[in-house]
Amino acid sequence: MKGIVIYHSQTGFTRRYAHWIAEASGADCLSLSEAKHRDLSGYDTIVFGGWACAGRISRISWFMKQLPAWKGKRLAAFCVGGSPVDHPDIQTFLADTAEQLSAGSVQVFYCPGGFNYEAMSPASRLAMKLFLRALRAKKDKTPQEEEMIRMIGSSYDISDRRFILPVLQAMGLEDGTEGLSA
């Protein structure tokens, strides 16, 4: 099996997961900007990773455009976001994303990352601060909104190597998984 992990990362969490997946699987690993200039036809397995952005995986449209050329390959996508893996919205997000990605021919996974305000672009940092301000000002907040305020109020890291295990299993790689438990 010849595999590649392609990622788009803003603050480093997605890059970290992409490198963990590549290291454990023996796959190549490229940023999206590098992969756009490469011939990927020789790969049997292609994994794409991006960060959660407005209910979608960042740059997933590039991946989706490639799907017709990749028929017959093992395909997976992962999203890295700031919510814990057991957050109630994650399963809905994954189902919606899998439906967009060619009616289930692409397996989709979620890996919890975190927030790194220092590494965000100024525009993203401003958008998050405005969102946080609006959320704090809201009357009658739900418990989920209170938890979101607590979490995104400052930088944090909840990434963990064990969350790559389902991606590795989808790639058909059982070796390289020792020491990981989901």
N, C-alpha and C positions, 0 to 999 in steps of 0.2 A: 504494500500500500504506500502510495506516495501522497502525502497530505500537505496542505498549506493552511495556515491561519492568517486571515487578513483582518486588520482592525482599524477602527477610527476612534481615537481617544482625544479627549479634551484636557482632562486633568490627571491622567495617568492610571486610573483604575482599570479601564478597558485594556490598555497596553499591558498592564501587569497580568491580567487574566489570559490574554492572548499568548504571552510568553510562557506562562505556566502550562497552558494547553500544549503549546508547541514543544516545550521541554519534555513533558511527560509522554508525548506521543511520537516524538522524533520528527515532527512535521516542520516544514519551513515556516517562517513567520515574517510577514511584511506589513508595514503600514499601508493604508489604502492608497496614499499618494504614490508609494513605490509600486504597489500591485497594478495600478492602472497602466503602467508602462511595461508590464511583463506578459509573456505568453503563458497562460495558465492551463492550456489544453492538456498538458502532460500530467496533471494532478488527478488522482482518483477520488480524493476527498478534499472538499473545500469548506472551511468554516469561516464565517464572517462574524465579527463582533463590533458592536457599537454601543454607545451610551444612550440611556433613556432621555428622550427629548420630545416633550409635548405629546406623550402617549405613543411614540414611535421609536424605532431604533434609528439613531443618527446614521445618515448616509445609506440606509437600507435600499433606497431607490436604485443606487448603483448595483447592488447585489441582485436585485429583482430583474434588472435589465439583462443580466448575464445568464439568467436561468435557462432560457431556450438553448443556449450554446452548451450548457452543462448537463443536458439530459443524460441519464445513466450514471452520473457521478453520485457519490454519497455527499449530501449537503446538510449543513447545520448552520444555525445562527444563534448568537447569544447576545444578550443585552445586559449591560451593567448599569445599575441604578442605585439610588440612595436609600431605598426601602429595604427592610429585612425580607428575607426570602418567604416568610410566612405572612406577609402583608396580604390582606384580602383582595386587593386589586391586581396582584401579580398574576394569578391564574387567568383572570379575564384578559389581561394584557397579552399573555402568552397565547391564548386561544385566538384572539383577534389577529395577532401577528402571524400565527401559523396559517390562518385562513387567507391572509393577504399573500403569503408566500406560496403561491401555486398549489392551493388546496391540499396542503399536507405533505407535499414531497420534500419539504425542508423541515427538519426538526428544529424547534426553537427552545432556548433555555434562558434562564435568568440567573445572574450572579450578583449578589449584593456587593456594592462597592463603598460608597460614602460620598462625602462632599469635601472638596478642597478649594475653598474660596480663594486662597492665595494663587492657585494655578488656573483659575477660571479667567476667561477673557473679560475685559471690562464690561462689555455688553451683557454677557451671561451673569456676571456678578451683580450688575444693576438690576437685571430682570428678576433674579432670585431675591434680592433685598426688597424690591417692590412687591413681589408676591408674598413674602414673609410679612411685610408691613400690612398688606391688605388682609391677610389671614389673622394677624394679631388684632386688627380692628373689628373683625367680624363679631357680632353678638351671637350668643347661643351656639358656641362652637361644639362640634361633635367630639367624642373622645379621640377619634382618628385625627381630626384637625389639631387638637391639643398636642397629640403625639408628634404630628408633623412639625408643628412650631418648635417643639423641644428638639427634634432631630436636626432640622435645617437651620437652626439658629446660629450654628457655628460649624467649623470643619470637624469631620470625624471619619473614621475608617473602620468598616465592618467586613472588609474583604477577607476571604479565607480560601486557601488552596483546595479545601475539600469540596468546594462548589463546582470544581471542574469535572468531577467524577461523572456526572450524567452526560456531559459533552464527550468525554473520552469513550464512554460506553456506546454512545451513538456513532462514534467514529469506528467502532469495532476494535478498540484498543483496551484489552484487559490488562496487558502488561504496562507498566508505567503508573499503575494505580495503587501500588502497595503504599500503605501509610495514609491513604485517603479514605475517609468515610463520610458519607453524606448524612 
